[in-house]
Amino acid sequence: MTRQATYDVRRADTACHGLVSVLQAVPNVENAFAYVLADKVAVIRALKRHGFTLTAYLPLWHYTARGRCDCVQMTRYRTDIIPTDPRYESKARRIIEALNQGL
């Protein structure tokens, strides 16, 4: 791992730890969502380590002066019950599994 990659992982873990600390301070929150630029793999991996799962891919979601960027939505559920829509569940599960395999 390069020095830059190590630095990115530490920064990502620190940022995610702050988010998780806030969630622990508010125990009644059932679902928490985070929108992350798709190229921020260190942040995505850190959120996964803190119990978040990939729940959506959002192409061209974030606008900047340089153009639009893809994002992912990550969700942390307080319970094991994950809301689903049977019309889309199998397709969504395949997409999420493919995203998870890439990380």
N, C-alpha and C positions, 0 to 999 in steps of 0.2 A: 504494500500500500504506500502510495506516495505521501509526502508531507502535506500537500494540499488536500488529498483525500482524507487523511487523518484529521486535519483541521475541520473539514466539512462535516465529518461524522461527529466530532465533538460538539460543534455548533448546533447541529441538528438534534443531538441528544439533549443538549441544554435547553433548546427551545421547546422540545416536546415535553421535557420534564416539567417546565413551567406550566404548560397547558394541562398536563395530568395533575399537577398540584392544585390548580384551580378547580378541576373537575372533582377532586377528592374533597375539597372544601365545600362543595355544593352537592351533597350526595343524592339529592332528589332529581338530578338531571338524568333523564332516561336515555337520551341519544345526544351525542355530540358529533358535530360535523367539522371537518377541516378541508379546505380547498387548497391544493398544493400544485404548483407548476409541475407538469409532467416530467421535466428534465431534472428535478430536484430529488434524485434517487436516494440520497442520504437521508433526507427528511421523510420520505415515504417509508424507508426501512425503519427509521427510528419510531415513527408512529405505529408501524406494525408491531414493533417490540413492546409498545405501550398499549396494546390491545385494540388498535384501530384496524379496520379491514377496508379494502378497496371496494367501493360501492358504485362508482360511476366514472366513466371517462368522458371528459368534456372538451371536445375539439374546439379550438379557437375561442376559448372561454374568457381568457384574460386579455384585456387590451392595454398595450403600451404604445409609446410614441414610435417604437421600432416595428410595431405590428402586433399581431395577435399570437397568443401562446396557448398551447393545449394545457389542460389541467386535469387532475383527478380529484374526485371527492372521496374522502375517507371518513368512516363512521365508527364510533365506539358506542356500543350498546351496553346499557347497565344490566340487562338480563340476557338470557340465552334466546329469548324470543325475538326473532328478526322479522320485521314486517315485510310481507312479500305480496306480490300480485301474481296469481297463478297463470295469468295470460302471458307473462314475461319471464317467469321464474327460471325456466330451463335455459333460455337464451342468455339471460343475465348471468346465471351461474357459470355457463361456459366461458363467457367473456371475462368474468372476474377470475376464474381459475387460470385462464391463459395469462392474464396480467400478473397474478401471483407467481406463476411459474417463471416469469421473466425477471422476478426480483429475487 
